[in-house]
Amino acid sequence: MERRTWTSKDSALYALAVGASGLDNATELAYSTEDLGADGQRVLPSFAAVVGRRTADAWDGLGDLDKRGLVHGEQALRLYAPLPAAGTVDVQSKVLEVLDKRTGTLIRTRTTGFGRGGKALFEADSGTFLRGVTGIGDAQGAASEPWSLPERDPDVNMRQHTHPEQALLYRLTGDMNPLHADPEVARRAGFPGPILHGLCTYGFACRAVVAQLESGGGKLNGMSARFSAPVYPGDALITRIWLDGNDVTFVVDDDDGRRVLDRGRAW
């Protein structure tokens, strides 16, 4: 169990790091400004993925892993109560499954955040792929939930812009991996330059989904997606959304039509 504490400046910084500056949507100023929301500063639901990063001891039972080829593959959130602009939670992580894949290992981890009295506030599930690490997991895991795109045009195509400094800003939320800042490290990993954090792209998608749900009087209770291609700072992102009441299917493409976030679901 680890204790995580954040301030209103931390949650505001996160909002800015995923593009919620108010330039695209004036109501988003409430995420970074304390006196614009009716109930004070708001917090983007995807901030729970930052507070709910896995604990330092989460993988202790897996031995000495080579983490140099670590890639964030998927992320899911289940939200049981809104996070306050400033607060403290106790988080606990556990490994859900370890799967052998053709070129590495997929580790799925769940982190639960507990508030006062031990009440669960959120669950954050992450899937992490370790390239080149094999032979430590099971051949088959739990069946994935069925997912498919609706056979109709999206109800919404929301275009958002990242900025050249987006990864440098997002790393201030806690993920200091040099892959997202150091050109030489990125080149050694096979990329032409630093790539955007997957959870930054996830935050942009969350903003798009929240805007659509709230415009219809709904709210976001959870979301999941798989990271399918790298995003580079400065890329445009197009979140394609299909609405069915409070159930949402979504994907995110870049300007070249590459799918960078796939199997998106929100509710």
Helices and strands as residue ranges (DSSP letters): E 2-6, H 8-17, G 26-31, H 47-51, G 60-62, E 70-79, E 87-100, E 104-114, G 116-118, E 120-131, E 156-161, H 166-170, G 171-173, G 178-180, H 183-188, H 198-215, E 222-227, E 236-244, E 247-254, E 259-266
